[in-house]
Amino acid sequence: MTDNRIENLHLYGQMMSPFVARAFLTAHRLGLDLKPEPVPGGDTSSPEFRAINPIGRVPALIHGDLWLAEGEVICSYLRELRPEHDADRANPAISARGRLVARIVDLYLMGNYIPLIPMRRQENPDQDFIKTKVDAFKDGLSVLETVLSPGPFTLGASLGHADCALGPAIDYLSVNMPHFGMADLTDGHPKLKTWWAFIREQQPFMAVFAEGRAELRAYRVAHGLPPINGL
Ligand SMILES: N[C@@H](CCC(=O)N[C@@H](CS)C(=O)NCC(=O)O)C(=O)O
């Protein structure tokens, strides 16, 4: 029987965004084939994209006449659409911990990295500011380490939301944080290290990371930007 709740879903953005990759991996986990589509108008600032998502950031989701933005909100919606495919729901503690991991990623990892992005282009960036953000980022990693299970997945024996939120962020940040003195994010975090060595070899994670890295490289070439950490 066709599930009419999942027809006409459109996800916009590129896999090089860890927020887009999270939505794609969540859809995949729920048995949905929801490949990200290019942003209408070719750019997040285009009027065509702003008409879809006034926030002007990817990912954006369209489902019929509903528009949604923000990666975690989009994932929540997809999970509401497919509750019977969401293994996390069998255990309220796992379900809550999955959301906690996503929140740690958004607030304490990405939330401390994003303000560092402009620093990369400055000739004499504010070193005190950088240190404050990098220290807070390191605190986020330490908190994360206390939440992770021994594995093989983030929270135990099965793939869950935590893996979909954390995987793309760790891949993206592994490319970007060396610039700020963190060569390997997993150093000093044995559970994160073991989990990362495992998940990066699993499909569809491996393919998603390869696609995101290829897009990032192409983006930097197209915009005349120097390679970053080999990309
Ligand atoms: N808080 C948003 C962040 C999304 C975000 O920052 N997306 C970036 C790509 S990683 C973006 O759209 N940047 C384009 C722009 O700002 O114009 C979320 O959780 O989805």
The ligand as an ORCA input file, in Angstrom:
! r2SCAN-3c Opt
* xyz 0 1
  N      20.789     25.897     12.409
  C      20.745     25.389     11.036
  C      22.098     25.617     10.408
  C      22.063     25.395      8.904
  C      23.271     26.014      8.248
  O      24.069     26.757      8.857
  N      23.406     25.739      6.949
  C      24.481     26.309      6.196
  C      25.241     25.213      5.437
  S      26.086     24.145      6.565
  C      23.912     27.260      5.168
  O      22.805     27.100      4.693
  N      24.697     28.262      4.783
  C      24.340     29.092      3.695
  C      24.031     30.459      4.089
  O      24.166     30.780      5.275
  O      23.648     31.230      3.197
  C      20.352     23.914     11.045
  O      20.428     23.287     12.108
  O      19.928     23.403     10.005
*
